[in-house]
Amino acid sequence: MSRTDAAGSSAATSEMNIVTAVNETLGQEMRRDERVRLLGYDVGPIGGVYRATEGLHEEFGPERVIDTPLSENGILGTAVGMAMRGERVVVEIQFMGFFYPAFGQFMYTLTKMYERSGGGLEVPLTIRLPYSGGIKASEYHSESTETYLVHTPGVRVVCPSTPHETKGALAASIRDPDPVIVMEPKSQYREAREPVPEGEYTLSIDDARVVREGNDLTLLTWGAMVPRAGTAAERANADVEIVDLRTLSPLDVETILESVRKTGRCVILHEARRTLGLGAELSALVNEYALDRLHAPVKRATGYDVHMPGHTIEEQYLPDAERAQYAIEAVMNYEF
Amino acid sequence: MSQWTERRPSEDFYRVLAPDGSVEGKPPDLSAEETVDLYRSIVRTRVFEDKALSLQRRGELSIAARSRGEEAVAIGSAAALEPNDWCFPSYRQTGALTHWDAPMDRAVAGLMGTEPETIDEHLPVEDPPAVNFTPTYVPLAVNVTNAVGSAMADRFDDRDTVTLSYIGDGSTSQGDFHEALNFAGVYDAPAVTVIQNNQWAISVPAHQQTASETFARKGEAHGVPAERVDGNDVFAVYEKTKEATERARAGEGPGLIECVTYRMVEHNTADEPSVYRDEKEQEYWAERDPLDRLEAYLREEGHLDEGTIEAIEEEASEDVDGAVRRAREVPTSDPERMFDHHLHTQSWTERHQRAELRAELEGKNPFTDFDGTGLAETDRTRTDGGEKR
């Protein structure tokens, strides 16, 4: 467990949002290691649909910043082959809802090659996967379906929530010998701004972080929900501890249990549908390993078990500070 | 609608050796020794696979998929590779591995279901094949996409190595096949894809797989030059694969080769072909056997006689028997091996579940942890899992 991570060697910082942090990190990693190549559609001259790869095509050329045919499975399948040959490939999938065509390569090769080769073939590949709703987009542009990913062994799934976190986690992911999926909370892309070290640094992609300490209740969350969790904690009539999971797979169970065993109450806040959302696993872990400390049942403030609705009512689907507050209040008022 | 007028595939293809072994075209530029090597590889593959079948019948292997009658496809194409090239095989290309002297004992141990870590431990590779082979792919068509990625890496890094991969007639219906060929075409990837068209995808005949006149034609839509060859003529397969690999090596992009062959035997040991196909078909193809054809040619040329044939067969049997003997000596994998090589670091979950499995194996209750600190009465310090008990 680590509550703080060492920042980079460079003391100089500049104000970044998550998109500019991604862009800075990709450029730095490509300068540092010539095996790093970007693959995706529209990542070239236009700089990606979010401009996360802006300027990189110009600097590194079309063989390092590779605009691909429009096929997620083709992108992932060829990227795995490149990674098997020692390239450090960073794939951009434009929206999490576009990842499904690549599920074959995800299941058959990306997450399996290292295991099936007895450790002989590594797949050091990073997939950048923008997710989250609340951006008034069309169908399949707003979902959070990390459950499909975290149920599969052989891949790390991380979800940084701030510009500083993003830069450190993305750099660590690119340098990691395992396949890593970096879920980027696109609703926060240009919302959160903070000073970020200009120099290279990496952050842990194994540990959760406690972003707010408290003694009454543990609020488990990640990604785009972290700011909403913060608002709920400020407003709640309770001393709330917020744990930003950062790593969705494998989970930092120790940090989660340590917090819940301290506070005795737990609420989970996530955007994904509830049934078999990651909250189900978190709730199960808390029940298996902290039941004797609980003062109340675990509650999950989540999306509903529906397909992501159209944007006029998506805010009613998405959990917000208010929904989290209700859950906190209900759990705080519960008596066995 | 299928454009195939009959079930028998057209013989409008490239061929050097007629079914009776007589020379129709120009034999490839191979020495007598190299040609006899092709023959030897077919024999060794056949002996190996027949042994696998008998081991399966005795319950030593769970399943085996033979390539009898289609060995010339894998062997002729793999023979066209150069050292340091890459090969992404599917499960019916034993011949490619045999031809490059991949250790047979490891293959047998793998078929016996031994975990790769256990094989590495007990049968370490002393003399790796000069061609790089990935593990054999079981899921269909996904190897072709990975192979194209491998070739893209070579192109981007200016290496002159080539990547070869295989796919069956049935699997050309998978999206991965088309995605792979499309990427190969777009990036001029030095990737050669061999379609081993053996007429049957388990019980579904090739003419029900596509309305395209040939499988080779599928290259055209992707801008990938394609050839259609007699897959039971090892010279034809070799020659056209060689042309494609040399073109790829010279930076001229990918190639596709459809090899027309026939699966003389079951799909695998869980299959019963007599249910869905008639024996006359097998008679037709028996006359086109790749081994008989090459043998007739080599005898005619004076490169092979009864004594040499016997020696080759004897050596193959001895080698296969030796491989089986060594594979049998490999102990059953430690069950904890199932956790190995998922990620490079060990998570709480992995440590905890390893401990649960160990407890269960030791006859202890694995469900005694109620606070997340570990199992009661279980050694909490051993978390590496790499050592044998």
Interface residues (C-beta under 8 A of the other chain):
Chain A: R37 E63 T68 P69 S71 N73 G74 G77 T78 A79 V80 G81 M82 A83 M84 R85 G86 E87 P101 G104 Q105 Y108 T109 M113 Y114 E115 R116 S117 G118 G119 G120 L121 P153 G154 R156 D176 P177 D178 D206 P250 L251 D252 V253 E254 L257 R261 L285 E288 Y289 A290 L291 D292
Chain B: W86 F88 E115 P116 E117 I119 D120 T134 P135 Y137 P139 V142 T145 N146 A147 V148 G149 S150 A151 M152 A153 D154 F156 T163 G175 D176 E179 A180 N182 F183 V186 D340 H341 H342 L343 H344 T345 S347 W348 T349 E350 H352 D369 F370 D371 G372
